[in-house]
Amino acid sequence: MKTKVKIPKLLTIAWCKKNKKIVQEMNAKYDKKYPSYWRRPTDADYWITKYQSHKIRAEKLNRQPAWADEQAIQKVFRDAPDGVEIDHQIPLCGEEVSGLHVSNNLAYLTQKENCQKSNKFTPRYFITNRATISLD
């Protein structure tokens, strides 16, 4: 027969250390109830999470036009190789220019390249790292 342990409203470190098994059970229940709240999503839905965060940011900045091809934008996120970040080549809120959240403004960069580029637009960089520039 299990003895019921009273769980305090405020969990202290001392109580958690003393009741490790109970804390593990509580964490397991929480993980079942909220599967992707704190941990990194699985590979299957990781691109969806990244896509949604970019979309929300673009909507806040009012940078996604009505004519943007939603399917093409999703494809860019879905097909992203591991270890790359998706970057807006022309920043959404740059100092000199502002780009749009459309598929032909998205590019794959390593984290180092993305940090170096930051929120800047350099025409030379844009032309040399882009196979074609589409203005439509």
Backbone bond lengths (Angstrom), bond angles and torsions (degrees), N, CA, C in turn:
res aa  C-N    CA-C-N  psi(-1)  N-CA   C-N-CA  omega(-1)  CA-C   N-CA-C  phi
1 M - - - 1.434 - - 1.530 109.75 -
2 K 1.343 115.25 128.75 1.460 120.17 -179.82 1.513 110.06 -78.15
3 T 1.303 114.07 141.38 1.459 118.34 173.43 1.512 107.28 -94.48
4 K 1.289 115.36 135.74 1.457 120.65 -178.90 1.522 109.75 -82.24
5 V 1.308 115.17 126.53 1.459 120.45 178.28 1.520 107.24 -99.90
6 K 1.318 115.45 131.52 1.454 119.45 178.92 1.525 108.81 -76.70
7 I 1.323 115.18 124.40 1.453 120.55 -179.48 1.523 108.17 -92.31
8 P 1.320 116.71 121.23 1.469 118.80 -179.25 1.526 111.04 -70.37
9 K 1.325 116.36 156.93 1.467 120.34 178.89 1.518 111.12 -67.12
10 L 1.322 117.68 -36.23 1.446 122.23 178.66 1.524 107.67 -110.30
11 L 1.326 115.58 111.01 1.463 119.77 -178.63 1.524 109.65 -81.68
12 T 1.318 115.56 121.79 1.458 120.02 177.35 1.520 109.22 -95.18
13 I 1.312 116.19 161.99 1.465 120.93 179.42 1.530 109.64 -62.06
14 A 1.312 116.64 -40.56 1.467 120.46 -179.99 1.528 110.79 -61.86
15 W 1.335 116.78 -44.18 1.466 119.67 179.84 1.529 110.40 -64.21
16 C 1.335 117.42 -41.35 1.463 121.01 -179.44 1.519 111.47 -64.94
17 K 1.335 117.29 -40.02 1.465 120.24 178.04 1.517 111.07 -65.35
18 K 1.324 116.16 -37.99 1.464 121.26 -178.73 1.532 111.11 -71.42
19 N 1.340 117.97 -32.13 1.467 123.08 -175.10 1.534 111.33 -118.65
20 K 1.332 116.85 53.97 1.464 121.35 -175.56 1.525 112.54 -58.98
21 K 1.330 116.96 -40.64 1.464 120.43 -177.91 1.534 111.06 -63.82
22 I 1.306 117.18 -41.85 1.468 121.78 179.30 1.527 109.88 -65.17
23 V 1.330 116.40 -41.66 1.464 120.63 179.40 1.535 109.79 -63.03
24 Q 1.339 117.35 -41.95 1.465 120.81 178.32 1.528 110.86 -61.85
25 E 1.337 117.10 -42.19 1.471 120.79 178.16 1.531 110.77 -64.05
26 M 1.340 116.76 -41.01 1.468 120.62 178.67 1.527 110.24 -63.26
27 N 1.353 116.75 -42.42 1.460 120.86 179.02 1.527 111.35 -64.26
28 A 1.334 116.57 -39.50 1.467 120.48 179.36 1.528 110.56 -64.32
29 K 1.337 117.36 -41.86 1.466 120.93 177.50 1.531 110.49 -63.30
30 Y 1.328 116.22 -41.90 1.460 120.90 -179.68 1.522 110.37 -64.09
31 D 1.351 116.57 -43.46 1.467 120.27 179.42 1.528 111.83 -62.71
32 K 1.323 117.05 -33.95 1.472 119.80 177.03 1.523 110.64 -69.42
33 K 1.328 116.18 -41.60 1.457 120.70 -177.07 1.525 111.67 -72.38
34 Y 1.320 117.53 -40.13 1.470 123.23 -179.42 1.535 108.46 -124.17
35 P 1.321 117.98 79.99 1.460 120.51 -169.95 1.516 116.06 -63.15
36 S 1.311 120.08 -35.40 1.462 118.49 -175.74 1.525 111.91 -121.57
37 Y 1.313 117.48 30.78 1.458 119.22 -175.09 1.526 111.83 -71.05
38 W 1.343 117.62 -52.77 1.460 119.60 -176.85 1.516 113.88 -108.33
39 R 1.304 118.00 -25.55 1.458 118.39 -175.92 1.515 111.37 -90.11
40 R 1.329 114.74 160.36 1.462 121.08 -178.90 1.518 108.81 -65.03
41 P 1.314 117.78 135.20 1.456 119.81 179.38 1.526 111.29 -63.75
42 T 1.299 116.39 159.37 1.456 120.76 178.11 1.518 109.29 -67.32
43 D 1.321 116.84 164.95 1.463 120.85 -178.98 1.524 111.55 -58.50
44 A 1.333 116.27 -32.74 1.464 120.19 -177.38 1.527 112.16 -62.84
45 D 1.333 117.26 -38.80 1.469 117.96 -177.78 1.532 112.93 -111.06
46 Y 1.338 117.80 8.75 1.462 120.85 -179.77 1.530 111.17 -63.69
47 W 1.322 117.25 -44.49 1.472 120.09 -178.56 1.525 111.08 -64.17
48 I 1.338 116.98 -32.45 1.471 120.30 179.12 1.527 109.47 -65.46
49 T 1.339 116.47 -42.98 1.459 120.94 179.56 1.524 110.57 -62.14
50 K 1.340 117.15 -45.64 1.461 120.99 179.15 1.529 110.60 -63.29
51 Y 1.327 116.38 -42.84 1.468 121.66 179.57 1.528 109.87 -59.89
52 Q 1.342 116.34 -46.74 1.456 120.17 -177.58 1.526 111.84 -64.89
53 S 1.333 117.81 -38.95 1.464 119.32 179.97 1.533 110.98 -67.36
54 H 1.346 116.99 -38.85 1.470 119.50 176.53 1.529 110.76 -65.93
55 K 1.323 116.28 -40.29 1.468 120.62 -178.73 1.535 111.12 -64.77
56 I 1.325 116.77 -42.91 1.468 121.37 179.49 1.518 110.20 -62.15
57 R 1.346 116.49 -43.75 1.463 120.35 179.33 1.529 110.75 -63.06
58 A 1.335 116.39 -42.71 1.469 120.15 179.73 1.526 110.85 -64.36
59 E 1.334 116.85 -38.43 1.465 120.14 179.03 1.528 111.23 -66.29
60 K 1.341 116.33 -39.39 1.470 119.64 178.73 1.517 110.74 -62.48
61 L 1.326 115.56 -38.52 1.469 119.96 -179.44 1.525 112.05 -85.67
62 N 1.321 116.69 -1.74 1.467 122.65 -178.25 1.539 110.73 57.32
63 R 1.351 115.66 48.42 1.453 121.14 -175.34 1.526 113.37 -114.32
64 Q 1.328 119.40 6.21 1.458 120.31 176.76 1.525 108.84 -108.64
65 P 1.331 116.75 111.80 1.462 119.31 -177.94 1.526 111.55 -73.88
66 A 1.313 115.80 160.28 1.470 121.05 -179.48 1.527 111.66 -63.95
67 W 1.326 117.58 -28.74 1.462 120.89 -177.52 1.532 113.58 -83.94
68 A 1.336 118.05 -0.70 1.472 121.09 -179.02 1.527 110.28 -63.13
69 D 1.314 116.07 137.57 1.466 122.82 -179.34 1.529 109.01 -82.70
70 E 1.322 115.56 99.77 1.468 122.35 -177.01 1.530 111.56 -59.54
71 Q 1.329 116.99 -39.68 1.474 121.32 -179.68 1.534 110.70 -63.60
72 A 1.317 117.40 -41.52 1.466 121.37 -179.55 1.529 110.92 -66.76
73 I 1.325 117.14 -38.35 1.464 120.93 178.03 1.530 109.48 -65.18
74 Q 1.325 116.87 -44.55 1.465 120.58 178.24 1.525 110.89 -61.13
75 K 1.334 117.28 -38.04 1.463 121.40 179.99 1.526 110.78 -63.07
76 V 1.330 117.60 -39.60 1.465 121.05 178.13 1.529 109.57 -58.77
77 F 1.335 117.39 -45.04 1.463 121.21 -179.34 1.522 111.22 -70.52
78 R 1.312 117.08 -40.87 1.467 121.58 -177.63 1.530 111.03 -65.68
79 D 1.325 117.51 -37.74 1.459 121.76 -175.42 1.531 113.45 -90.46
80 A 1.310 117.51 6.47 1.469 120.27 -178.09 1.525 110.63 -64.29
81 P 1.332 117.12 128.52 1.461 119.93 176.94 1.526 110.80 -67.46
82 D 1.323 116.68 159.25 1.458 120.94 177.56 1.523 110.20 -65.07
83 G 1.307 116.76 143.66 1.451 121.94 175.03 1.517 115.40 82.64
84 V 1.332 117.75 12.19 1.460 119.64 177.81 1.528 109.70 -118.79
85 E 1.307 114.39 159.67 1.461 120.53 174.41 1.520 107.69 -112.41
86 I 1.309 115.90 150.89 1.458 120.72 178.85 1.521 107.22 -97.50
87 D 1.318 114.70 124.39 1.450 121.03 -172.29 1.525 110.20 -121.78
88 H 1.322 115.39 147.13 1.466 120.36 170.57 1.520 106.57 -85.38
89 Q 1.333 117.87 116.04 1.455 120.50 -177.44 1.528 110.67 -61.68
90 I 1.300 116.63 -44.25 1.466 120.61 170.42 1.527 104.90 -99.61
91 P 1.335 118.49 112.99 1.468 121.50 -172.80 1.533 112.60 -56.24
92 L 1.328 115.55 148.83 1.468 120.29 179.61 1.524 111.19 -66.22
93 C 1.305 117.17 -32.64 1.469 119.41 178.39 1.519 109.42 -139.18
94 G 1.328 115.19 64.18 1.457 120.83 179.01 1.516 111.52 -78.54
95 E 1.331 115.17 167.97 1.463 119.87 179.90 1.529 111.38 -74.31
96 E 1.355 116.46 -39.45 1.465 120.56 -176.34 1.530 112.51 -93.87
97 V 1.326 115.89 -43.41 1.463 120.98 -178.62 1.517 109.18 -136.28
98 S 1.314 115.94 161.27 1.463 121.35 175.18 1.512 108.65 -127.36
99 G 1.327 115.47 128.13 1.456 120.59 -179.54 1.509 111.56 -95.45
100 L 1.316 115.21 -179.63 1.460 122.15 179.65 1.522 109.85 -111.78
101 H 1.315 115.61 158.62 1.464 121.44 176.05 1.527 107.58 -88.89
102 V 1.336 115.38 79.49 1.462 123.27 179.00 1.522 107.83 -130.60
103 S 1.322 116.39 160.22 1.466 120.26 -172.83 1.521 113.58 -60.78
104 N 1.325 118.43 -37.60 1.468 118.16 -177.28 1.533 113.03 -80.84
105 N 1.318 118.12 4.92 1.461 121.82 172.97 1.527 110.65 -105.00
106 L 1.340 117.60 0.45 1.457 121.48 -178.53 1.525 109.77 -100.11
107 A 1.330 116.29 142.80 1.459 121.04 179.16 1.522 109.63 -145.81
108 Y 1.324 116.16 156.21 1.455 122.11 176.75 1.525 109.18 -92.13
109 L 1.314 116.24 126.91 1.462 122.13 176.23 1.522 108.93 -132.68
110 T 1.331 116.12 152.91 1.457 118.79 171.77 1.525 107.21 -72.76
111 Q 1.316 115.90 164.96 1.464 119.12 -179.08 1.531 110.42 -61.44
112 K 1.334 116.73 -39.20 1.469 120.53 179.88 1.530 110.65 -63.21
113 E 1.347 116.90 -46.17 1.461 120.77 179.36 1.528 111.27 -62.50
114 N 1.331 115.83 -41.06 1.464 120.13 -178.98 1.523 110.88 -65.60
115 C 1.331 117.58 -38.29 1.471 120.66 177.86 1.522 110.88 -67.79
116 Q 1.339 116.42 -38.03 1.466 119.69 178.70 1.524 111.01 -66.49
117 K 1.322 116.20 -42.35 1.469 121.19 -178.97 1.519 110.17 -68.47
118 S 1.317 115.66 -42.09 1.453 123.19 -179.93 1.530 111.10 56.07
119 N 1.321 117.01 -132.90 1.466 121.59 -176.23 1.531 109.86 -107.05
120 K 1.337 115.03 37.76 1.458 119.65 -175.57 1.523 110.81 -109.93
121 F 1.300 115.15 155.18 1.461 121.22 173.00 1.517 108.03 -120.44
122 T 1.325 115.53 116.62 1.460 121.41 177.59 1.519 107.04 -117.01
123 P 1.321 118.27 111.57 1.468 119.76 -178.00 1.526 113.17 -54.46
124 R 1.327 117.93 -40.20 1.460 120.30 -179.74 1.535 110.39 -61.89
125 Y 1.329 117.05 -44.43 1.466 121.57 178.34 1.524 110.19 -62.45
126 F 1.317 115.76 -42.35 1.465 121.19 -177.96 1.528 110.70 -62.55
127 I 1.328 117.45 -43.67 1.460 121.11 -177.30 1.523 111.50 -72.68
128 T 1.331 118.57 -40.93 1.466 120.45 -176.68 1.519 112.52 -74.56
129 N 1.310 118.70 -25.45 1.468 121.06 -177.45 1.531 112.39 -102.48
130 R 1.285 116.97 14.47 1.460 120.66 -177.25 1.518 108.56 -129.59
131 A 1.321 117.43 125.91 1.461 120.94 -178.24 1.526 110.18 -65.68
132 T 1.335 115.76 -47.30 1.472 120.01 179.33 1.517 108.39 -137.52
133 I 1.280 115.02 147.92 1.464 119.93 176.54 1.526 106.74 -111.42
134 S 1.307 115.19 119.26 1.462 119.87 -179.02 1.520 108.50 -107.97
135 L 1.297 116.06 130.55 1.459 120.32 -179.39 1.517 112.51 -100.91
136 D 1.324 117.84 8.57 1.466 118.60 -179.77 1.499 112.55 -94.99
